[in-house]
Amino acid sequence: MRLLERDSQLSSLIQYAEDARCGDGRLVLLAGEAGVGKTSLLEKPEDELSAALATHQMRRAIADVGVPDIPTMIQQVLDSGGHLWACQMSAEMQHLALDDLYDEVEAVISAADFIEKTAGAQLLFI
């Protein structure tokens, strides 16, 4: 299940989980009016929360070593004449269409199409 407009709350839960992992535990009270999504937020599958935590930690580690953020990296690829394609299998698993991705993504393609398009090319996989 996808949670709509719960990024800030999920981000807080992820930060609290990371803090707890580092020894700074806390009590979290989730309160709100009926029907605003408290239960859905708490029932978010553990693997998704773990994946989100890993992503959060990776972003912080990347920022700490000075690697540019994704939009900057995408712009650098485009400025150097590169092409952007999305993986069809990943898009299908995440229920994403081309309209859901960065405007610069040219197409959602299969692995076979990717191999064909990039035969003999230098590749950057992000």
N, C-alpha and C positions, 0 to 999 in steps of 0.2 A: 504494500500500500504506500502511495506517495503522500507525504504530508504537504499541504499547501500553506504557504506563508508562515512556516514555523522555523525558518532558518535561524533566526536569532535565539529562539528558545533551545533549539537543538544544539546550536553552537555553545550556549551556556552549559547545557548538560554535558557536552563533550569536554569542555574546559574543566568542569567539576570532576569528571571521571579521570581526566589526566592529572589534575591536582591530587586526587585521592591516590592514584597510582604512585605518585611521588611522595606520599606520606602526609599530604595536607587534606585530610578528609573533612567533610562537612555534612550537615543535615540540609536536605533540599525539600522545601514545601512547594508543591504544585497546586495552585489555587486559581479559581476562575469560575465564571458562571457556567451553568449547565449547557452543554452542547458546543463549547468553544474548542474542543479537541484535546483536553487533558489526557483522557484515556488513550486516545490514538497516539499521542506523543509518548506515553509510557509504554505502550504496546509495540512501539517500533521494534522490529526484530533485532535481536542482539547482534547478529552478524552485520546488519546495516550500521548500527551504532559503532561497532568495532571498526568497520571500514571507514566510517566518518572520522573516528578518532585517529586512525592511521593516516588518513589524508591530512587532517589538521596538523599532526605531528610532522609529516613530510613537508608540508608547506612552510612550517616554521623553520625546520632545518634547512630547507633550500634558501629561504630568505636570509638566514644567518650566515650563509657562505656567499651571498651576493649574486645568486643566479636570478635573472630577471623573471618577473611574473609571466604567466601564460599569455596574456594579451600582448605584452611587449615582445615575447619570444615569437608569437605568431606574426607580428608586424615585421620583425627582423627576417623571418623566413620569406614573407611576401616581398619585402624590399629587395631581397637577394634573388628574386625570380622563382621562388619555390611554389609548389602547389600544395593545397590542403585537401585531403580526402578523409572521410570518416569510415570506420570499420562497420560494415553491414551487420555482422554478428553482434558486435557491442551495441550498436544502435537498436537492433531488434530486442536484445535482452533488456535494455533500459527503456524500451517503448518510446524511442526518440525518432523524429523525422528530421529531414534536412532543415526545415524551418525552425527547429529547436536549437540548432547549432549556430556557431559563429557565422556571420554573413559571408565570410571569406572561404568557408568550406565549399568546394566545388560540387561534390557529389558524395553520396553514401555508396561505397563500392565493396565488392566481395574480395576475399583474399586472392582469388584467381585473377580478378581484374587488377588488383594492386601489383601482383607479380608481373603481369603483362605490361602495365603502364611504366613500371620502374626498371625494366630490364636494362642492365648496364648503367644505371643511374647511381649517383651518390645519394644516400638516404639519411634523413633525420626523423627518428620515430619519437613522437611525443605522446 
